[in-house]
Amino acid sequence: MIAEIINGKYVIKSLDRVGITTPPLEPVDKSAYKVGDSVYYFYFADGTGRIICGFENK
């Protein structure tokens, strides 16, 4: 879930792994998100990663 937006990049809070929050990440495309949106993303231990796409969390 998008937790915060910093300088056009997105801080993501994991929905299924308590305590996991990413550094600010960019989407793979030009998509825009807002705080509270659910997204799929990948994140590596070196602090890099990208948002793949958004999804509707039902």
FENBELTA-V791490 format. One record per backbone hydrogen bond with DSSP energy under -1.0 kcal/mol. NH is the residue of the N-H (numbers start at 0). CO is the residue of the C=O. If there is no record, write none. Layout:
nh->NH co->CO
nh->NH co->CO
This chain:
nh->1 co->36
nh->2 co->10
nh->3 co->10
nh->5 co->8
nh->8 co->5
nh->9 co->24
nh->10 co->3
nh->12 co->0
nh->13 co->19
nh->19 co->16
nh->21 co->11
nh->24 co->9
nh->27 co->50
nh->35 co->1
nh->36 co->33
nh->39 co->52
nh->41 co->49
nh->43 co->47
nh->46 co->43
nh->49 co->41
nh->50 co->25
nh->51 co->39
nh->52 co->39
nh->54 co->37
